[in-house]
Amino acid sequence: TNLVSETARYSKISPVGIDTSAYLDGGATNAGELAFALATFVQYLRAVESDADAVQLLAARTEWTVGAGTDQFATIAKLRALRALRDRVLEASGFDENARSEAPIRLHARLADRELTAVDPWVNLLRGTVGCFAAGVAGADVVSVQPFDARHGLPTRLSRRMARNIQRILIEESRLDHVLDPAGGSWYVEQRTEALAQLAWGIFQQIEAEGGMAAAVESGWVTRHLGVAR
């Protein structure tokens, strides 16, 4: 609680970061990754529930990092579903509509490790482009594109430059930053988002039945879930 409260005067600092990309790389489905992110967030909220200001800070400044993949519609749906799920948790925590609108989610999408190949690494340029495009369309605040040779150790100067240029091309030539919600109103995207959110909520409820995210990790439930998901 003290650590969270200390960040109040620094408006651009996130007191907590939730990164579930490791679960995705470990075999989690998109729904499972969302459920783990949600359960982790609830665990943090419970830790500071006695301090209303700290709860507000967590709601407004938590940075969420999820994995982006090469299925562009799945990635778009995942990021959109995460917004809806987080708002559902905040609503259950007593945040009204105005309070939720004043605490927009901070989304960081990172191309998942499992999307990269070590064989013919140049193909990773295409995979990075699709993942970056999908994350941008879904409204991610920050997108990290991994260098195409990341599977071969430290990236080279060329691969780092090309990873940066993927984002520059999508912004400056495709103008992704000029459209507020490119996927908004698409029946297909909305249906996938809703279906994914329902699946994630069901897994989240299972985690809660285990006693929360920390208890689910300690009991081995998360490991067993990942084993089944693979």
C-alpha positions, 0 to 999 in steps of 0.5 A: 500500500505504501509503495502504491501511495508513494507513486501518487505524485508521479502521474506517469509512473505505473505502480504495478505492472501485470505481464502475462506474456510468459503464461502465453509462451508457456502454453496458455490460450488467449482466454487463459492469459486474460484470466491470469491477468484479471486474477493478478489484478484482483490480487493486487486490489485485495492487497490495498483494499483498506486504502481507497486512494491506493485502489484508485491508483491501481485502477488508473495506472496499472500497466497491462502487458499481454502477448500479441500473435500472428492471428490478427483477429484473435489479438484484436479481440484479446485486447478489446476483451481485456478492457471489458473484463477489467471494467467488469472487475472495477464495476464489481469493486464499486467504480461507477461509469464515470470513475471507470472512464477516468481510469482508462486501461494502459495496454502494452502489447508484446509480440509473443516469444512463441510466435518467433521461429529460429529457422528462417528468421526473416519470416519473423518480420512478417509475424512482427508486422501482423502482431504490431498491426493487430495491437495497433488496431486494438488500441494498445498504448505501447507495442513492442516488436521483437527483432527478427533474430531474437531467437539467435541471442542478442539482436543485431543493429539491423534487426533492432532498426527493422523492428522499430521501422515496422511501427513507423511504417504502420503509423506513417504509411498505414496511418493506424494512429489516425483512426480511433477504433478501426475494428469498432462496429465489426460484427465479427470482431465484436462476436469474437471479443464477447466469446473470448471474454466469456471464456476468460471470465469462466477461467477467472472464476475457477482461479477465484474458487482456488482462493485467488491467483497466488493460491492457484500458483502455489497449489499448482493449479496454474501449472496443471491448467497450462499443461491441459492447454498445451 
